[in-house]
Amino acid sequence: MLWRRGRALFLPAAALVAVLAMAGCGRNDFKNDPGQPIPAEVSVKIATDGVVVSPKEFGAGLVNFTVANLTNQTGSLVIRGPVNAESDAMGPSDTQTIKVQVKSGSYEASANGIGVRPFSFSVGPERPTGQNQLLLP
């Protein structure tokens, strides 16, 4: 008798679990939009002989500019072009990173407060997405 009662309770519970499992599968009509391009890593050196940006050409999108002030003066990095940006003031031998969403075009990097030669660099079309690339966050 107990066996029949347990079986009678088991069947509805199993059916409920099956229905909930199927409902949890979700929709299958979602859009798989490509992700954002991977941020470009660009180095900027402010030295007594001028400002240097490396690489000199890269694609549009989010860029992490890592700036090193190798002079004995306090100043900031200034980026002029289709998008303008400026870093915080940096003391001698200081470094910092600024994030800028750049667009295609010609740019000039200069050092505000430090009398050194500016540097011209180019930003090309938007970089490809980082989707489906392994070991990327």
Residue, then its C-alpha position, 0 to 999 in steps of 0.5 A: m500500500l505504501w508503495r502505491r502511495g509513493r508511486a502516486l506522489f512520484l509521478p506528478a512530482a516528476a511531471l512538474v520537474a520536467v515542465l519546469a526544466m523545459a520552461g527554463c530552456g529560454r527563448n531561442d530567438f535572441k540576437n547574438d550581436p557582436g561584442q565591443p572591440i577589444p580596447a587598444e593599448v597605446s603607449v605615450k612617452i613625454a620626453t625632452d625630445g618630444v611626445v611619442v605615441s606607439p603604435k602610430e596607427f590603430g583602429a577607432g574605438l576604446v583606447n587605453f593610453t598609458v602615459a609616461n612623463l620622462t621629463n623634470q617638469t609637471g604637465s599633462l597629455v593633450i590629445r586633439g583631433p575628432v575627439n579631444a582629451e586631456s590627462d590629469a597633471m603628471g609630475p616628473s617620472d609619473t605615469q597614468t592611464i587615460k581611456v578615450q573613445v576615439k573616432s577615425g581621423s588625424y590626431e595630435a598629442s602634445a604635452n601641456g605645461i611642458g615645452v616639447r614637440p607634439f606628435s601626430f598619429s592616425v586612427g583608422p576604421e573601427r577595430p573588429t569585435g573581440q567576440n569568439q577570441l579565446l582568453l579575453p575578458 
